[in-house]
Amino acid sequence: MSGPGGVTGVTTDPDDDEAGSSVDTAPAPGAEPPEETTQADPADADGKVDPEAPWERLSWRMLLVDPLGMLTRLLPLFLISLWLGSNRNNYWFEIGVISLIVLGSLLRWLSTSYQVGRTHIILKKGFFSRNVVTVSRQRIRSVDTESDLFHRVMRVSIVEVGTGRADSGKSDAERFRLNAIDTTLVEPLRDELLKHRRALDPTLSEEDEEQWGSKYGEDISQWRVTWARFAPFSFIGFGVLLSLWLITWQMGDMHDRVMELAAVEAVVSWLDSLGQPWTLVGEAIAVWMVAGVLAIITYAIRYGKYALTDRGQLLYVQNGILRRKHQALDKARLRGVEIRLPVYLRLLGGGRLEPIMTGTKKGAAASTLLPQAPIKDVRRVAIRILGDPTPVTVPLRRHPWKAARRRITRGLMPFWIVAGLIVLVRIDSGPPADIWVRWAIPAALVFFLALSVDRIRMLGHALLPETLVSSHGSWTAKRTVLEADGIIGWTVTQSVFQRSAGVATVSAATPAGNGVYSVMDMDADEAWALAEALTPGITDVWHHDGDPEVRCSPSMGVRAQ
């Protein structure tokens, strides 16, 4: 809501539901007006300012940290600018950019203040466009910290207060984020903001309440150097390699120097001598090896010093070497877990673990519970978080053979595209391209058949008391464990081909995680029985005893909520 002078007020009210937006909207007719004003100071108008609590500023050291961080992100631009202007005598562009960055940091420090009151915390920020963020202390669910290399050197930290209400989907103006305060103030601030947990849950003991702090807890998992072996079998390294290639390509002189290195010229010459198709295969392996090295470095920087700790009502995740992140996940928001098992990690015995939590933007992960790690560690952590090994270890019920047939027919669709492209190349290039017909088409057929067989092996589901377990996919295979209490609706869908095969896709709607979790291609006659087993009474929508004209089939692909 905007008030005079470009002032914006953002409020988190204790009576809002967990999945609601943190920005107040216009009240319904006849409803009480929201606790927010459009005057120049919304917090003062609402009476939420505590007259006895002092107003605090960010650490003065952020005047150094902020410009250094921004200049680091702009380093490629400066390198290009300096290289293009290597023969010039003035550097007004660089001086101007640095001056604007320093001025912006100074204005942000001058215009930012916060107060920790008895009932609310208030953050005022913005110089040209004033924002006031007000959060009820009863709504606070987490206090996360983050610090990169410059923050740690200057002994300051970023602190962000979470309310469990789609925090990942909030804009910068809506976030209660302090960048940055003295590191010595972080622990007292966290303890102060989270001490209300006993009032929210009287069953918490003093020990449990203490565990909401950051000094106690039971270690569940810690990062090991050997986990880095999974990094080359991900797409992280290829992304870094592409970025470096674009930078060197833009700086033509640097690109030429790299390609003229003796080692690079020797490798290129040796690969060319192999002849096709081995030249292409060798080039692909060489690119993968370079990307693999970059992936290992990136993985170590991103997840180094990773630790997962159980602290009573919180799961506390920390990771990162250069930019260290500390995130607290409220167990009350946890609705299940998702074990990611892509085939390229499974071949090495690896996987990844993600939480299914409410209060996150649809499609956005709350926080990775476990990065790429051995599958035994992934399962161990999943069992520890769920408190029951059955959903993780239970054998899945296989789907009808027609579902397996669909895995093959759909899995071979990319093969026909690849084969068609190879044939077009043969027609265009003539006999020299015959080698691609002899080698590439059979190799592509074997590859896509193998993926189809793996999709058949991964397809299945299990119905447990109060829990749905489903699995599907190959390249992006996953095993999902979803609590029945987190399901708010069901959808059964059938395409034309699914109807002819007698199978259907059952989707459980939930306010947590991705929003929808599906059981693919199960027997159509059992689709609504699955929904009824987890949500008793959901199929009552199909019984209309008072209206004999209305008759619906549960396999027609209609939604019930």
C-alpha positions in Angstrom: 0.0 0.0 0.0 1.5 3.3 -1.0 1.0 6.5 0.9 1.8 10.2 0.3 5.4 10.8 -0.7 6.0 7.3 -2.1 5.9 5.6 1.3 5.1 1.9 1.3 3.9 0.0 4.3 4.2 -3.8 4.6 2.6 -5.6 7.5 2.6 -9.2 8.7 -0.5 -9.7 10.9 -0.7 -12.5 13.5 -4.2 -13.5 12.4 -3.2 -14.0 8.7 -3.1 -17.6 7.5 0.2 -19.3 6.9 0.1 -19.3 3.1 -1.2 -15.7 2.6 0.6 -12.8 1.1 2.5 -10.5 3.4 1.2 -7.4 1.7 -2.2 -6.3 3.0 -4.9 -5.7 0.4 -8.1 -3.7 0.5 -10.6 -5.0 3.1 -13.8 -6.7 2.2 -17.0 -4.7 2.5 -18.0 -4.5 6.2 -14.7 -5.7 7.4 -12.4 -3.8 9.8 -9.7 -1.8 8.1 -6.3 -3.4 8.1 -3.7 -2.4 10.6 -1.9 -0.2 8.2 -2.0 3.5 7.4 -1.1 5.5 4.3 0.4 8.4 6.3 4.0 9.3 6.0 4.9 6.9 8.8 2.6 3.8 8.7 4.3 2.3 11.8 3.7 5.3 14.0 0.1 5.7 12.8 -0.6 2.1 13.7 0.7 2.5 17.2 3.1 -0.4 16.7 6.2 1.6 17.7 7.4 0.7 21.1 8.3 4.0 22.8 10.7 2.3 25.2 12.6 0.4 22.5 15.6 2.1 20.8 16.0 2.5 17.1 19.1 0.8 15.7 21.1 1.4 12.6 23.1 -1.0 10.4 26.8 -1.4 11.2 28.9 1.4 9.8 31.1 -1.4 8.3 28.5 -2.0 5.7 29.8 1.2 4.0 32.8 -0.9 3.1 31.2 -4.3 2.6 28.4 -3.1 0.3 30.6 -1.3 -2.3 33.2 -4.2 -2.3 30.4 -6.8 -3.0 28.9 -4.7 -5.8 32.3 -4.0 -7.4 33.1 -7.8 -7.3 29.9 -8.5 -9.2 30.8 -5.8 -11.7 34.3 -7.0 -12.1 33.8 -8.6 -15.6 32.3 -5.3 -16.8 35.3 -3.4 -15.5 37.8 -5.8 -17.1 36.1 -5.4 -20.5 36.0 -1.7 -20.2 39.6 -1.4 -19.2 40.6 -3.7 -22.1 38.6 -1.8 -24.7 40.0 1.5 -23.4 43.6 0.4 -22.8 44.9 3.2 -25.0 42.8 6.0 -23.5 44.0 8.6 -20.9 40.9 9.0 -18.8 38.8 6.6 -16.8 35.7 8.7 -16.0 33.4 5.8 -16.7 35.0 3.6 -14.0 35.2 6.6 -11.5 31.6 7.5 -12.1 30.3 3.9 -11.5 32.4 3.6 -8.3 31.1 6.9 -7.1 27.5 5.9 -7.6 28.0 2.7 -5.8 29.6 4.4 -2.8 26.9 7.1 -2.8 24.1 4.4 -2.9 25.6 2.6 0.0 25.9 5.8 2.1 22.2 6.6 1.3 21.1 3.1 2.3 23.0 3.3 5.6 21.5 6.7 6.4 17.9 5.7 5.5 17.8 2.3 7.2 16.8 1.8 10.8 15.0 -0.9 12.7 13.3 -1.4 16.1 12.7 -4.6 18.1 9.6 -3.8 20.1 7.6 -5.9 22.6 5.0 -6.8 20.0 6.4 -5.9 16.6 9.6 -5.5 14.8 9.8 -2.5 12.4 12.2 -1.8 9.5 12.4 1.5 7.8 14.4 1.6 4.6 14.7 3.5 1.3 15.8 7.0 0.6 13.9 8.0 -2.5 11.0 5.5 -2.1 10.4 5.0 1.6 9.4 1.5 2.8 8.3 0.5 6.3 8.1 -3.3 7.0 6.2 -4.3 10.2 6.2 -7.9 11.4 4.3 -9.2 14.4 6.7 -11.0 16.7 4.1 -13.8 17.1 4.4 -14.5 13.4 8.2 -15.0 13.4 9.2 -18.5 12.4 12.9 -18.2 11.6 15.8 -15.9 11.8 18.3 -16.8 9.0 21.8 -15.4 8.6 24.1 -15.1 5.6 27.7 -13.8 5.2 30.0 -13.8 2.2 33.8 -13.3 2.3 33.7 -9.6 2.8 31.1 -9.8 5.5 33.2 -12.3 7.5 36.4 -10.2 7.1 34.5 -7.1 8.4 32.7 -9.2 11.1 29.2 -8.4 10.0 26.3 -10.6 8.9 23.0 -10.4 7.0 20.0 -11.3 9.0 16.6 -12.1 7.5 13.4 -12.7 9.5 11.0 -15.3 8.1 7.3 -15.7 8.9 6.7 -18.9 7.0 4.5 -17.2 4.5 5.9 -17.5 1.0 9.1 -15.8 2.1 10.9 -16.9 -1.2 8.2 -15.1 -3.2 8.5 -11.7 -1.5 10.1 -8.7 -3.2 13.0 -6.9 -1.6 10.7 -4.2 -0.4 8.6 -6.7 1.6 11.5 -8.6 3.2 12.7 -7.9 6.8 16.3 -8.1 5.9 19.2 -6.4 7.7 22.3 -6.1 5.6 24.4 -5.9 7.6 24.7 -5.8 11.4 27.6 -6.6 13.8 28.1 -10.4 14.0 28.2 -10.2 17.8 24.6 -8.9 17.8 23.3 -11.8 15.7 22.9 -14.4 18.5 21.3 -12.1 21.0 18.9 -10.8 18.3 18.0 -14.4 17.3 17.3 -15.4 20.8 15.2 -12.4 21.5 13.1 -12.8 18.3 12.5 -16.6 18.8 11.8 -16.7 22.6 8.0 -16.5 22.0 7.9 -20.1 20.8 6.7 -21.4 24.2 3.7 -19.1 24.0 2.8 -20.6 20.6 3.4 -24.2 21.8 3.0 -24.7 25.6 4.3 -28.3 25.2 7.8 -27.0 24.5 10.2 -27.6 27.3 12.8 -25.2 28.3 15.4 -27.3 26.6 13.3 -27.3 23.4 13.0 -23.5 23.6 16.7 -23.1 24.0 17.2 -25.2 20.9 15.5 -22.4 18.9 18.8 -20.5 19.4 22.0 -21.3 17.6 24.2 -23.0 20.2 22.5 -26.3 20.7 21.2 -29.1 18.5 21.8 -32.6 17.3 23.9 -33.0 14.1 22.2 -34.9 11.4 24.7 -34.6 8.6 27.9 -32.7 7.7 29.6 -32.2 4.4 32.4 -34.5 3.3 35.1 -33.8 0.7 34.3 -37.1 -1.0 30.9 -35.8 -1.9 32.5 -33.6 -4.5 32.8 -36.6 -6.8 29.2 -36.2 -7.7 29.7 -32.6 -8.9 30.9 -33.4 -12.4 27.7 -35.3 -13.0 25.5 -32.2 -12.8 25.0 -29.1 -14.9 26.7 -26.7 -12.6 30.1 -26.9 -14.3 28.6 -26.5 -17.8 26.9 -23.2 -16.7 30.2 -21.9 -15.3 32.1 -23.0 -18.4 29.5 -21.2 -20.7 29.9 -18.0 -18.7 33.7 -18.1 -18.9 33.5 -18.8 -22.6 31.1 -15.9 -23.2 33.5 -13.6 -21.3 36.6 -14.7 -23.2 34.7 -14.6 -26.5 33.6 -11.0 -25.9 37.3 -10.2 -25.1 38.6 -11.5 -28.4 42.3 -11.1 -27.6 41.9 -13.2 -24.4 40.0 -15.9 -26.3 42.7 -16.1 -29.0 45.4 -16.4 -26.3 43.6 -19.3 -24.6 43.2 -21.2 -27.9 46.9 -20.6 -28.8 48.2 -22.2 -25.6 50.5 -25.1 -26.4 48.5 -27.6 -24.3 45.2 -26.6 -26.0 46.7 -26.7 -29.5 48.2 -30.2 -28.8 44.8 -31.6 -27.6 42.9 -30.1 -30.5 45.4 -31.4 -33.0 45.3 -34.9 -31.5 41.5 -35.0 -31.5 41.4 -33.9 -35.2 43.7 -36.8 -36.1 41.3 -39.4 -34.7 38.7 -38.7 -37.5 34.9 -38.8 -37.1 33.0 -39.8 -35.0 35.9 -40.2 -32.5 36.8 -36.5 -32.9 33.4 -35.4 -31.8 33.4 -38.0 -28.9 36.8 -36.8 -27.7 35.8 -33.2 -27.9 32.7 -33.9 -25.8 34.8 -35.8 -23.2 37.3 -32.9 -23.1 34.6 -30.3 -22.6 33.0 -32.5 -19.9 36.3 -32.9 -18.1 36.9 -29.1 -18.0 33.3 -28.6 -16.9 33.8 -31.3 -14.2 36.8 -29.5 -12.7 34.8 -26.2 -12.6 31.8 -28.1 -11.1 33.9 -29.5 -8.3 35.2 -26.1 -7.4 31.8 -24.5 -7.6 30.2 -27.3 -5.5 32.9 -27.0 -2.8 32.4 -23.2 -2.6 28.6 -23.5 -2.5 28.2 -26.4 -0.1 31.5 -26.5 1.8 31.0 -26.5 5.6 27.5 -27.8 5.0 25.8 -29.0 8.2 22.2 -30.0 9.0 21.2 -29.8 12.6 18.1 -30.7 14.5 17.3 -28.0 17.0 14.0 -29.0 18.6 11.3 -27.4 16.4 13.8 -26.3 13.8 16.0 -27.9 11.1 19.0 -25.7 10.8 20.9 -25.7 7.5 24.2 -24.0 6.9 26.5 -24.1 3.9 28.9 -22.1 1.8 32.6 -21.1 2.0 32.8 -17.7 0.3 29.1 -16.9 0.9 28.0 -18.6 4.1 24.3 -19.1 4.6 22.4 -20.1 7.7 18.7 -21.0 7.3 16.2 -22.3 9.9 13.3 -24.5 8.7 10.2 -24.8 10.9 9.3 -28.4 11.3 5.6 -27.4 11.6 5.7 -26.3 8.0 7.2 -29.6 6.8 4.8 -31.8 4.7 7.2 -34.3 3.4 10.5 -34.8 1.5 11.5 -35.3 -2.1 14.4 -37.6 -2.9 15.9 -36.5 -6.2 17.5 -39.4 -8.0 18.5 -38.3 -11.6 19.9 -41.2 -13.5 23.4 -39.6 -13.9 23.7 -39.4 -10.1 22.1 -42.8 -9.5 24.7 -44.5 -11.7 27.3 -43.3 -9.2 25.1 -44.1 -6.2 24.2 -40.5 -5.4 21.1 -38.4 -4.9 19.8 -35.2 -3.3 17.2 -34.4 -0.7 14.7 -31.5 -0.8 12.0 -30.5 1.7 8.3 -30.1 0.9 7.3 -27.1 3.0 4.5 -24.7 3.2 5.2 -21.0 3.0 7.3 -21.2 -0.1 6.6 -19.8 -3.6 5.3 -22.4 -6.0 8.1 -24.0 -7.8 10.8 -22.6 -5.4 12.7 -24.8 -3.1 12.7 -23.9 0.6 16.3 -25.0 1.1 18.2 -28.1 0.0 18.3 -30.5 3.0 21.2 -32.5 1.5 23.2 -31.6 -1.6 24.5 -34.2 -4.0 25.6 -37.1 -1.6 25.7 -40.9 -1.4 22.3 -42.4 -1.6 22.7 -44.1 1.7 23.3 -40.7 3.3 20.3 -39.3 1.5 18.0 -42.1 2.8 19.4 -41.8 6.3 18.7 -38.1 6.5 15.2 -38.6 5.0 14.4 -41.3 7.6 15.8 -39.1 10.4 13.6 -36.1 9.3 10.5 -38.2 8.7 10.9 -40.2 11.9 9.9 -43.4 10.1 11.9 -45.6 7.7 8.9 -47.1 5.9 8.2 -44.3 3.4 11.8 -44.3 2.3 12.4 -48.1 2.1 8.9 -49.5 1.2 8.8 -51.3 -2.1 6.6 -49.5 -4.6 3.6 -51.0 -6.3 4.2 -51.4 -10.0 1.8 -49.9 -12.5 0.0 -51.8 -15.3 2.0 -53.1 -18.3 0.3 -50.5 -20.5 2.0 -47.8 -18.4 5.3 -49.5 -19.1 4.4 -49.5 -22.8 3.8 -45.8 -22.6 7.2 -45.2 -21.0 8.8 -46.9 -24.1 6.7 -45.1 -26.8 7.1 -41.7 -25.2 10.7 -42.3 -24.4 11.5 -43.1 -28.0 10.0 -39.9 -29.3 13.2 -38.0 -29.0 15.0 -40.8 -30.8 12.9 -40.3 -33.9 13.7 -36.6 -33.9 17.5 -37.3 -33.6 17.3 -40.0 -36.3 15.5 -37.6 -38.6 18.1 -34.9 -38.2 20.9 -37.4 -38.9 19.1 -38.5 -42.1 18.8 -34.9 -43.2 22.5 -34.4 -42.6 23.2 -37.5 -44.7 21.0 -36.3 -47.5 22.7 -32.8 -47.4 26.3 -34.0 -47.0 26.3 -37.2 -49.1 28.4 -40.3 -48.6 30.9 -38.6 -46.1 28.1 -38.5 -43.6 27.4 -42.3 -43.8 29.4 -42.8 -40.7 26.8 -40.9 -38.7 24.1 -43.2 -40.0 26.1 -46.3 -39.0 27.1 -45.1 -35.5 24.9 -42.3 -34.3 21.5 -43.8 -35.0 22.2 -47.1 -33.2 23.8 -45.3 -30.3 20.8 -43.0 -29.9 18.5 -45.9 -30.0 20.3 -47.7 -27.3 20.5 -44.5 -25.2 16.8 -43.7 -25.4 15.8 -47.3 -24.8 17.9 -47.4 -21.7 16.2 -44.3 -20.4 12.8 -45.8 -21.1 13.7 -49.0 -19.2 14.9 -46.9 -16.3 11.6 -44.9 -16.4 9.7 -48.2 -16.1 11.8 -49.3 -13.2 11.3 -46.0 -11.3 7.5 -45.8 -11.9 5.3 -46.8 -9.0 3.6 -45.7 -5.8 2.8 -46.8 -2.3 -0.1 -46.0 -0.1 0.7 -45.9 3.6 -1.3 -44.7 6.6 -1.5 -40.9 6.3 1.2 -40.9 3.6 1.5 -41.0 -0.2 4.7 -42.2 -1.8 5.2 -41.8 -5.5 8.1 -42.2 -7.9 8.6 -41.5 -11.6 11.1 -40.2 -14.1 14.6 -41.1 -15.2 16.6 -38.1 -16.2 14.9 -36.1 -13.4 13.7 -39.1 -11.3 12.3 -38.4 -7.9 10.7 -40.3 -5.0 8.1 -38.1 -3.2 6.9 -38.6 0.3 3.8 -36.5 1.0 1.7 -36.3 4.2 -2.0 -36.8 3.8 -2.6 -33.8 6.1 -0.9 -31.6 3.6 -3.3 -32.5 0.7 -6.1 -30.0 0.0 -7.4 -31.4 -3.3 -7.2 -34.1 -5.9 -7.2 -34.1 -9.7 -7.5 -37.2 -11.9 -6.6 -36.6 -15.6 -6.6 -38.7 -18.7 -5.4 -37.8 -22.1 -6.8 -39.6 -25.2 -3.9 -42.0 -25.2 -4.3 -42.7 -21.4 -8.0 -43.5 -21.9 -7.2 -46.0 -24.6 -4.6 -47.6 -22.3 -6.9 -47.6 -19.2 -4.5 -45.5 -17.1 -4.8 -42.1 -15.4 -2.6 -39.6 -13.6 -3.6 -38.7 -10.1 -2.4 -35.4 -8.7 -2.5 -34.3 -5.1 -2.8 -30.5 -4.6 -1.0 -29.0 -1.6 0.0 -25.6 -0.4 3.6 -26.9 0.1 6.5 -27.2 -2.2 5.7 -27.4 -5.9 1.9 -27.3 -5.2 1.1 -30.5 -7.1 2.6 -34.0 -6.7 1.4 -36.7 -9.2 1.1 -40.5 -9.4 1.7 -41.1 -13.1 -0.1 -43.7 -15.3 -1.8 -45.8 -12.5 -4.8 -48.0 -13.2 -7.7 -45.7 -13.9 -10.2 -47.9 -12.0 -8.1 -47.4 -8.8 -7.5 -43.6 -9.2 -10.3 -42.3 -7.0 -9.8 -45.2 -4.5 -6.3 -43.8 -3.8 -7.7 -40.3 -3.2 -10.5 -41.7 -1.0 -8.0 -43.7 1.1 -5.9 -40.6 1.9 -8.8 -38.1 2.1 -11.9 -39.9 3.3 -15.1 -38.5 1.9 -13.4 -36.8 -1.1 -15.4 -39.0 -3.5 -18.7 -38.0 -2.0 -18.8 -35.3 -4.7 -19.7 -38.1 -7.1 -22.9 -39.2 -5.3 -25.9 -37.0 -6.1 -28.8 -39.0 -4.7 -31.2 -36.0 -4.9 -30.5 -35.4 -8.6 -30.6 -38.6 -10.7 -29.8 -36.5 -13.8 -26.2 -35.9 -12.6 -23.8 -38.8 -12.9 -20.1 -38.4 -13.0 -17.4 -41.0 -13.5 -14.3 -40.7 -11.2 -12.1 -41.4 -14.3 -13.4 -38.5 -16.3 -10.6 -36.2 -15.2 -12.7 -33.9 -13.0 -11.3 -32.2 -10.0 -12.6 -32.6 -6.4 -11.6 -30.4 -3.5 
